[in-house]
Amino acid sequence: MIIPLPFAFGLPQGSEWFWIVLVIILLFGAKKLPELARSIGRSLGEFSRAKQDFEKEMKSAIDDADKKSDASKTPKA
């Protein structure tokens, strides 16, 4: 069985989160963090809306195909 790489070492716990946050602050700076979080939130929201739109389109296409196949199976009098 192949273990995915992120789970091979385990998830960060305890003081590891402190070091991760410290590195992020050093890379981006404390003033940029709110802007970075906002942009990530917007991106996730946009992705979620696109996913919902795609699911609606797929469902309506399947429903239309089912209606057409039902109509073609119904004998015409």
C-alpha positions in Angstrom: 0.0 0.0 0.0 1.3 3.4 -1.0 0.9 6.1 1.7 0.4 9.7 0.3 3.4 11.9 1.1 1.7 14.4 3.4 0.5 11.6 5.6 3.8 9.7 5.6 5.3 12.1 8.1 2.0 12.9 9.9 0.1 16.1 10.3 1.7 19.1 12.1 1.0 19.2 15.8 1.9 21.4 18.7 5.0 23.5 18.3 5.3 22.6 14.6 2.4 25.0 13.9 4.3 27.8 15.6 7.2 27.3 13.3 5.0 27.1 10.2 3.3 30.4 11.2 6.6 32.0 11.9 8.0 31.1 8.5 4.8 32.4 6.8 5.1 35.7 8.7 8.8 36.0 7.8 8.0 35.3 4.1 5.0 37.5 3.6 5.3 40.0 6.5 2.7 40.7 9.1 1.1 43.5 7.0 0.5 41.3 4.0 -1.1 38.4 5.9 -4.7 39.9 6.0 -4.5 40.7 2.3 -3.2 37.2 1.6 -6.0 35.6 3.7 -8.6 37.7 1.9 -7.4 36.7 -1.6 -7.3 33.0 -0.6 -10.9 33.4 0.8 -12.0 35.0 -2.5 -10.4 32.3 -4.5 -12.0 29.5 -2.5 -15.4 31.3 -2.8 -15.0 31.7 -6.6 -14.0 28.0 -6.9 -17.0 26.9 -4.9 -19.4 29.0 -7.1 -17.8 27.6 -10.2 -18.2 24.0 -8.8 -21.8 24.6 -8.0 -22.5 26.1 -11.5 -20.8 23.1 -13.1 -22.9 20.7 -11.0 -26.1 22.5 -11.9 -25.2 22.4 -15.6 -24.4 18.7 -15.4 -27.7 17.9 -13.6 -29.8 19.9 -16.0 -28.0 18.2 -19.0 -28.7 14.8 -17.4 -32.3 15.7 -16.7 -32.8 16.9 -20.3 -31.3 13.7 -21.7 -33.6 11.6 -19.5 -36.6 13.6 -20.6 -35.6 13.1 -24.3 -35.0 9.4 -23.8 -38.4 9.0 -22.0 -40.1 10.9 -24.8 -38.6 8.7 -27.4 -39.6 5.5 -25.6 -43.3 6.6 -25.3 -45.3 5.2 -28.2 -46.9 7.8 -30.4 -50.6 7.4 -31.0 
